[in-house]
Amino acid sequence: MHEKIKQIKFIIPNIFTALSLICGLIAMQFTFEGKFVFASWLIAASMFCDGLDGKLARLLNAQSKFGAQFDTLSDFVAFGVVPGFLAYKAGLFRVHYLGAIVAIFYVFAGGYRLVRFTLKNTDISKKHPFIGLPIPAAAGMISSYTILNFYLWKEIRSLEIFVVIVFVSSVLMISKIEYLPIEKGKRFSRETKLFICLAIISFIAAIKYSYFVFFAWILIYVFYGIIRYIISALKK
């Protein structure tokens, strides 16, 4: 009985990893069909599942090498391949070869980001700082901007801005800018408490303005890392 409970404990986080991957694959199908808003919200759902799998693994003390590798594979598909394809189909195709190059660069940058993180952080039992923008946040930049544009204008209106967003997200992933995880062990930092307060306010606002809140949250997180990096560099 004890052995069965132990096996179930390890399965639970992997279920959420699988759900994240499934959401990504369904988002790919919606992208093929031109249903970009549905695809973008599925990427958001994949981000939610991806956040839960790691937290559950640490909570249940069920980290494993298999889980870590499965999570990396899922992230590459759901937050690398799918958002890159979504970006191209939703708007980048309109700038022809440039759009294709930017979309492919995003996918390669996401793969590089994941491999670098996997090779550097061999201790899977601890939560490590993120060097470079986490790939789910980069995917969130693409999907949230897509949702915002299609809600307001039924298309990607500011194509130049979209190209810049995809390109900058790619560069940030392979950069040396450090993004701290929301939680650090069992103690909450002041930054974490601020994020929690903002999350509560955002949740209330999202009831009516979900299309805007998603994009705003991702933007805050991206600039938080950049500003924190600049301040740290100036202090040194």
N, C-alpha and C positions, 0 to 999 in steps of 0.2 A: 504493500500500500504506500509506504513511504517513497519507494522508487517511482511509482506512478505519479505521485504528487510532484516529485522533483522534475519529472519529464514534462508535466503540464506547465510547471513554472517556466520552463525554457521555451515552451511552445507559444505562450501568450504574447510576448514581444514580437515574435516572428509573424504572428497573425496580423498584427498592425503593419508590419513591414510589407507583408503580402497585400494588404488592403491599399497601402500607398502605391504599390506597383500596379495594382488593378485599376485604381483611379487614373493613373498615368496612361495606361493602355487604352482605357475608354476615352480619355481626353484626346488621344491620338485619332481615334475613330471619328469623334465629333469634329476634329480639325479637318479631316478628310472631307466631311460633309458640309464644311463651311459654317458650322455652329460654334463660332469662336468664343462666345460668352459662356456657353455650357462647358466648353473645353477648359476655359480659364478658371471657372469655379471648381472644376474637378481637380485642377492643379492645386488650388487652395485646400481642397479636402485632402489631397495627398500630402500637403505640408502639415496638416493637422495630424494625420496618422503617423507621419514620420517623426513628429515631435513626441508623440505618445510612446512609440516603440522604445526609444532610448530611455525615457523616464521610467517606463514600466520595468525595463531590464535592470536598471539601477535600484529601483524600489524593491523588486523581488530578488535582487542579487542573482540575476539570471543572465549575466553577460557571457557571451561565447564567441569564439572565433568564427563559427558558422554564421551567427547572427550579425557580426560586424561585416563579413563579406557579403552577405545577403543584403544588408542595408546599403552598402556601397553600390551594388548592382542596381538595386531599386532606385536609388538616388540618381544614378547616371541616366536611367531611362526616363523616370518621372520628372526630373528637374534639369536634365541636360538635353536629351534627344527631343522630348515632347515640346518643351517651350521653344527650342530652336526652330522646330518645324512649325509651331504655332505662329511664331514671329514672322516667318517667311510667308506663310499662307495668308496671314491676316493683313500684311501690308508691305513687307520687305520685297516681295516679288515685283512691286511696282518700280523699284530702282534697279531691276535686272541683276547684272553680275555683282554689283556692290551689295545688294541685299543678300544674295546667295553667300558671298564671302563673309559678311557679318554674321549670318546665321550659323555657318559652319564654324567660324571662329568661336562663337559662343559654345557650341557643343564640345569643341576641343578644349577650350578653357575650363569648362565644367569637368571634363574627364581628368585633365591635369590637376585641378583642384582636389578632386577626390583621391587620386593616387598619392599626391603629396601628403594629404592628411592621413591616409591609411599607413603609409610608410613611416611617417614621423611619430604617430601616436600608437605605439605597440601595446601600451597598457590600457586595455579596454575597460578596466574597472573604474577608471577615473574620467571625470569630465574635463577636457582640455580646452584651452583658448583656441579660437579659430584664427588661423593665419590666412588672410584673404576672406573676401565675402563668402559666407556659406552658400552653397549652391541652391538650397531651397529659397533663400532670400533673393537670389538672382532670378530664379524662376518666378518668384512673387512680383518682382519689378515688371517683368514682361506681361504676366497674366493680369495684374491689377491695372496696368496702363491700358491693356486691351479692353477690359471690362469698362473702365471709365470712358474711353472713346466711343465704344459701341453703344453705351447707355445714352450718351449725350448726342452723338452724331450718326450712329449706325454704321460707322466706318472709322478707320484710323485717319483722323483729320490731319494731325501734325506729324507727317511722315518723317521729316528731318529729326524731330525730337525723338521719335521712335527708334530711328537708326542709332542716335546717340545713346539712348537708354540701353539698347541691346549691347552696343559696343563697350560702353563704360562698365556695365555689369560684368562683361567678360574680363575686362582689364582688372577690375576690383577682385575678381575671383583668384587671379594669379598674382595679385599684389602681395606685399608683406604687411599690409594693414591688419592689425589685430582686432578681432571682434570677440568680446567676452561672451560666454554663455549666459543665458538669463539667470540661471541659478548656479551657485558655486558651493557644492557640498550641501550641508544642512543649514547654513547661515545665509541670510539674505543681506546683500549689500544695499547701500543707499540707492544705487542705480537700479537694482532689481525692484526695490520698493516703488520707485518712481514709475518703472515700466508696468508694474502691477496696477497702480492707480490709473495710469493712462489706459490700460487694457480694460478696466472696469468702465471708465467713461466711454471708451470706444465701443464697447459691447452695447451700451445703451444707445449710442448714436447710430450704430450699425443697423438697428431695427428699421430705420427709415432711409439711412444714407449708406448702405452697405457698399455700393459701387465706389464711393469716395473714401470711406474709412479704410478699406483694404489697401488702396494705393498710398494713402497718407501714412499708414503704419509702416509699410515697407520703406517708404522714403525716409521716415524718421530713423529707422534702424540703420539704413545705409549711411546717412549723414552722421549719425552718432559715432560710427566707427571712424569715419574720415576726420571729423573734428577732434575726436579723442586722440587719434594718431598725430595730428598737427600739434595739439597742445603738448603731448608727450615729447615730440621732437624739439619744440621750442624750449621746454624745460631742460632738456639735455644740452 
